[in-house]
Amino acid sequence: MKTRILTCFALAILLSTSLVSFAQQKRKIIIDQDAAGPAGTDQQSMLLLIQSPQTEVLGITVVTGDQWLREEVAHTLRMLELIGRTDIPVVPGAEYPLVRTKEDTERWEQQFGLVAWKGAWTAKYYHPPEELGDMPEGEPTTKPAAEDAAHFLVRMVHQFPHEVTIYEGGPMTNLALAISIDPEFASLAKELVFMGGSFNPRTDDPEFTHTPTREFNLWFDPEAAHIVLRAPWTKITCTPVDISVKTRLTSALIDRIKAADSPTARYIGQYARLHGNYHYLWDELAAAAWLDPGLITKKETMFMDVDLEHGAGYGNTVAWTENDRPKTNLHPVEVQDDLDLDRFYKLFVDLLTASTPSMKK
């Protein structure tokens, strides 16, 4: 009888230990981002994922998009220095899209009209890619990884098969290159979560009222997006323009963050800015919805691709339902339609005011 009691007690301890270990397991993620900075939607989305106690950020892979690769890498390295997370590797990736060029885009605009936002090519902010640009937060002293983004991505999914979420907040060039290097890349990842695409947003924003299916992340490198969307991911989740334009970064939100005294709050408080009339939390929503899926109150399944014809719709989002989709190699995408704004804003503030998680040892 005593032996049976001891055996049951040992099993209970083992079960309890296993449950604690399971609870302590963190969700592995790689952040692929066109990491413009300081602050702004690109850096703030990365901070949400870094600040969450439930995540293990394996690395940040960087791609030209909103800014040039070199300055994006510098802003990211400096952000990690300021919040005390220099243990996270920053891995440079593609400096240019697979096919699209600045010169071809300018010729396209002469025929089909001006594009409001061209990222690193936008005339108002343009400078050569080899120049660093303004660094109001100071230049970093740490260095990026020597490895390139595509090989890092491939290496990580092989090291942790079916465990790594790929978070995509910018153009998909790095992911397309990883798929080209290793066709198993997508199937070895756990899932793809991305901000991108536009269907029929309800907005008076002039960027989308006349071109509702043009969205920068997919538009900047259409061929890359086409490759990625047709790859065999286990799951794809999309945060499109349609739901992003329901969010706003406001002075009140910034003030709530500035009231805290954590490294991340100080960074946001000093460098977050409101530009123009529209201050959407584009990438932050994609990150937050992955952390807390309950933020999303409505979603639908669609099949997505990108227009590769070099006409007026080049780079625009195309999409179908199950009933009308073409009989080609398309995969279902979970598209977010609506959200609980208050719950989102609370998570946004809570994470950006929290103490920074400790470095990995």
C-alpha positions in Angstrom: 0.0 0.0 0.0 2.8 2.4 0.9 4.6 1.6 -2.4 1.4 2.5 -4.3 1.0 5.8 -2.5 4.7 6.7 -3.1 4.3 5.8 -6.8 1.2 8.0 -7.2 2.9 10.8 -5.4 5.9 10.5 -7.7 3.6 10.5 -10.8 1.8 13.6 -9.4 5.1 15.5 -9.0 6.2 14.4 -12.5 2.9 15.6 -14.0 3.1 18.9 -12.2 6.6 19.5 -13.3 5.7 18.7 -16.9 2.7 21.1 -16.8 4.9 23.9 -15.4 7.6 23.2 -18.1 4.9 23.3 -20.8 3.5 26.6 -19.4 6.9 28.1 -19.5 7.6 27.2 -23.1 7.7 30.3 -25.3 6.4 30.7 -28.8 9.3 31.0 -31.2 9.1 33.7 -33.8 11.3 35.4 -36.4 10.5 39.0 -37.2 11.0 39.9 -40.9 10.6 43.6 -41.2 11.4 46.7 -43.2 12.5 48.2 -40.0 12.2 52.0 -40.5 12.9 54.1 -37.5 13.2 55.4 -34.9 9.8 54.3 -33.5 7.0 54.2 -36.0 4.9 51.2 -37.0 7.9 49.0 -37.9 9.9 49.4 -34.7 6.8 49.4 -32.5 5.5 46.1 -33.9 8.9 44.5 -33.2 8.8 45.9 -29.7 5.4 44.4 -29.0 6.7 41.0 -29.9 10.0 41.5 -28.0 8.2 42.8 -24.9 5.7 39.9 -24.7 6.6 37.3 -22.0 5.2 34.6 -24.2 7.6 35.0 -27.1 11.1 33.9 -27.9 12.4 36.2 -30.7 15.0 34.1 -32.6 16.1 37.0 -34.7 15.1 40.0 -36.7 15.7 39.8 -40.5 15.6 43.1 -42.3 14.5 44.0 -45.8 14.4 47.3 -47.7 10.9 48.8 -47.8 9.9 51.9 -45.9 13.6 52.8 -45.7 16.8 51.4 -47.1 18.3 48.3 -45.7 21.3 49.9 -44.2 19.4 52.5 -42.2 16.8 50.0 -41.1 19.5 47.7 -39.7 21.0 50.7 -37.9 17.7 51.8 -36.4 17.0 48.2 -35.2 20.4 47.7 -33.6 20.1 51.0 -31.8 16.6 50.2 -30.6 17.8 46.9 -29.2 20.7 48.8 -27.4 18.3 51.3 -25.9 16.0 48.6 -24.5 18.8 46.3 -23.4 18.1 43.4 -25.8 21.2 43.2 -27.9 21.0 39.4 -27.5 18.6 39.3 -30.4 20.5 38.9 -33.7 19.7 41.5 -36.5 20.3 39.9 -39.9 20.5 42.0 -43.0 18.6 40.8 -46.0 17.6 42.0 -49.5 18.4 45.6 -50.5 16.3 45.5 -53.6 13.1 43.8 -54.8 13.4 40.8 -57.1 12.2 42.6 -60.2 10.8 46.0 -59.6 13.2 48.9 -59.9 13.0 52.6 -59.1 13.5 53.6 -62.8 10.8 51.2 -64.0 8.4 52.4 -61.4 8.9 56.0 -62.4 8.2 55.1 -66.0 5.1 53.2 -64.8 3.9 56.3 -63.0 4.2 58.4 -66.2 1.7 56.0 -67.8 -0.6 55.1 -65.0 -0.3 57.8 -62.4 1.6 58.6 -59.2 1.9 56.2 -56.3 1.5 57.9 -52.9 4.0 55.9 -50.9 7.0 54.2 -52.5 9.0 53.6 -49.4 12.7 54.1 -49.8 12.0 55.5 -53.3 9.6 58.2 -52.1 11.0 61.5 -53.5 10.4 63.5 -50.4 12.6 61.2 -48.3 14.9 59.7 -50.9 18.7 59.3 -50.5 21.1 56.8 -52.0 21.0 53.3 -50.3 24.6 53.5 -49.1 23.8 56.6 -47.0 22.7 56.0 -43.4 20.2 58.9 -43.2 19.1 60.6 -40.0 19.7 58.8 -36.7 18.2 61.0 -34.0 18.6 58.2 -31.5 22.3 57.9 -32.2 24.2 55.4 -34.2 24.5 51.8 -32.9 27.8 50.4 -31.5 26.7 46.8 -32.0 27.0 45.0 -35.3 24.5 43.0 -37.4 25.0 39.2 -37.9 27.4 38.2 -40.7 24.8 35.7 -42.0 22.2 36.8 -44.7 18.5 36.8 -43.9 17.4 34.1 -46.3 20.0 31.5 -45.0 19.2 32.5 -41.4 15.5 31.9 -42.0 16.2 28.5 -43.6 18.6 27.5 -40.8 16.1 28.4 -38.0 13.2 26.4 -39.4 15.5 23.3 -39.8 16.7 23.8 -36.3 13.2 24.1 -34.9 10.9 22.3 -37.4 7.2 23.3 -37.2 7.9 25.5 -34.2 8.8 28.9 -35.7 6.2 31.5 -36.7 7.4 33.9 -39.4 6.1 37.4 -38.8 6.2 39.5 -42.0 5.8 43.3 -41.6 7.4 44.4 -44.8 7.9 43.4 -48.4 8.4 39.6 -48.8 11.7 39.5 -50.6 13.6 37.7 -47.8 11.0 35.0 -47.6 10.9 34.5 -51.4 14.7 34.1 -51.4 14.5 31.6 -48.5 11.9 29.6 -50.5 14.1 29.7 -53.6 17.0 28.4 -51.6 15.0 25.7 -49.8 11.5 24.7 -51.2 10.8 23.1 -47.8 11.2 26.4 -45.9 7.5 27.3 -45.8 6.3 23.8 -44.8 9.0 23.6 -42.1 7.7 26.8 -40.5 4.8 26.7 -38.0 2.9 29.5 -39.8 3.1 32.8 -41.6 1.6 36.0 -40.1 1.8 39.1 -42.3 0.6 42.7 -42.6 -0.2 43.3 -46.2 -2.8 43.3 -48.9 -5.9 45.5 -49.4 -9.3 44.5 -50.6 -12.0 47.1 -50.1 -11.2 49.3 -47.2 -13.8 51.7 -45.8 -11.8 54.9 -45.6 -11.5 58.4 -46.8 -7.8 58.1 -46.9 -6.8 59.3 -50.4 -4.1 56.6 -50.6 -6.8 54.0 -50.9 -10.0 55.7 -52.1 -9.1 55.4 -55.8 -6.7 52.4 -55.6 -8.3 50.2 -52.9 -6.3 47.1 -53.8 -2.9 48.7 -53.8 -0.9 48.1 -50.6 2.8 48.9 -50.2 4.2 45.7 -48.7 2.8 43.5 -51.6 3.2 46.3 -54.2 6.9 47.0 -53.5 8.0 43.4 -54.5 5.0 41.8 -56.2 7.0 38.8 -57.5 8.2 38.0 -54.0 4.7 38.2 -52.6 3.5 35.9 -55.4 6.1 33.3 -54.5 5.4 33.5 -50.8 1.6 33.3 -51.1 1.8 30.2 -53.2 4.2 28.4 -50.9 2.9 25.4 -48.8 2.6 27.1 -45.4 0.6 25.2 -42.8 -1.3 28.4 -41.9 -1.3 31.9 -43.3 -2.8 34.9 -41.4 -3.3 38.3 -43.0 -3.8 41.7 -41.4 -4.9 43.8 -44.4 -5.4 47.5 -44.9 -9.2 47.0 -44.4 -8.8 46.3 -40.7 -5.6 48.4 -40.2 -7.4 51.6 -41.0 -9.7 51.1 -38.1 -6.8 51.8 -35.7 -5.1 55.1 -34.8 -2.0 56.1 -33.0 -3.0 59.1 -31.0 -1.3 61.6 -28.7 -3.3 60.1 -25.8 -1.9 56.7 -26.5 1.7 58.1 -26.7 1.1 60.0 -23.4 -0.1 56.8 -21.6 3.2 55.1 -22.7 5.3 58.1 -21.8 3.9 58.0 -18.3 5.8 54.8 -17.6 9.6 54.6 -16.9 10.6 51.4 -18.7 13.3 51.4 -21.4 10.7 50.8 -24.1 8.4 53.5 -22.8 11.2 56.0 -22.8 12.1 55.0 -26.4 8.6 55.4 -27.6 8.0 58.6 -25.6 11.1 60.2 -27.1 10.8 59.1 -30.8 7.1 58.3 -31.5 5.7 60.9 -33.8 2.3 61.6 -35.5 2.8 62.3 -39.2 0.1 63.7 -41.4 -3.6 63.0 -40.9 -3.5 59.2 -40.7 -1.6 57.3 -38.0 -2.6 53.7 -38.5 -1.1 51.0 -36.3 -0.4 48.8 -39.3 2.2 46.3 -38.2 1.4 46.6 -34.5 -2.1 45.1 -35.1 -0.6 42.1 -36.9 1.8 41.5 -34.0 -0.8 42.1 -31.3 -3.4 39.8 -33.0 -0.8 37.0 -33.1 -0.1 37.5 -29.4 -3.8 37.7 -28.5 -6.1 36.2 -31.2 -9.1 37.3 -29.2 -8.5 40.8 -30.4 -10.0 39.8 -33.8 -13.8 39.7 -33.7 -14.4 38.8 -37.4 -12.4 37.0 -40.0 -12.8 35.1 -43.3 -11.0 32.7 -45.5 -9.8 34.0 -48.8 -7.3 33.0 -51.5 -4.7 35.7 -52.3 -2.3 36.6 -55.0 -0.7 39.6 -56.6 -1.2 41.1 -60.1 2.1 40.5 -62.0 0.9 42.0 -65.3 2.9 45.2 -65.9 -0.2 47.2 -66.5 -2.2 49.6 -64.3 -2.8 46.9 -61.6 0.8 45.8 -61.3 1.5 44.9 -57.6 -2.2 45.1 -56.6 -3.9 42.5 -54.4 -6.1 40.0 -56.0 -8.3 37.6 -54.0 -11.1 35.0 -54.3 -13.4 33.0 -52.1 -13.4 29.2 -52.2 -16.3 29.3 -54.7 -14.7 31.5 -57.3 -11.0 30.9 -57.0 -8.9 29.7 -60.0 -7.8 26.1 -60.1 -4.2 26.9 -59.5 -1.8 26.5 -56.6 -3.4 28.9 -54.1 -3.6 28.4 -50.4 -6.3 29.5 -47.9 -5.5 32.7 -46.0 -7.2 33.7 -42.7 -8.0 37.4 -43.3 -8.9 39.6 -40.4 -11.9 41.8 -40.8 -12.7 43.5 -37.5 -11.3 43.9 -34.0 -11.9 44.9 -30.4 -10.2 48.3 -30.4 -10.2 48.8 -26.6 -8.6 45.4 -26.1 -6.0 46.1 -28.7 -5.1 49.5 -27.3 -4.8 48.1 -23.8 -2.4 45.4 -25.0 -0.5 48.0 -27.0 0.0 50.2 -23.9 0.6 47.4 -21.5 3.4 45.8 -23.5 5.2 49.1 -24.4 5.2 50.2 -20.7 6.2 46.8 -19.2 9.7 46.0 -18.0 11.9 44.6 -20.7 12.3 40.8 -20.6 15.7 39.6 -19.6 18.3 38.7 -22.2 18.6 35.1 -23.3 21.5 33.4 -21.5 
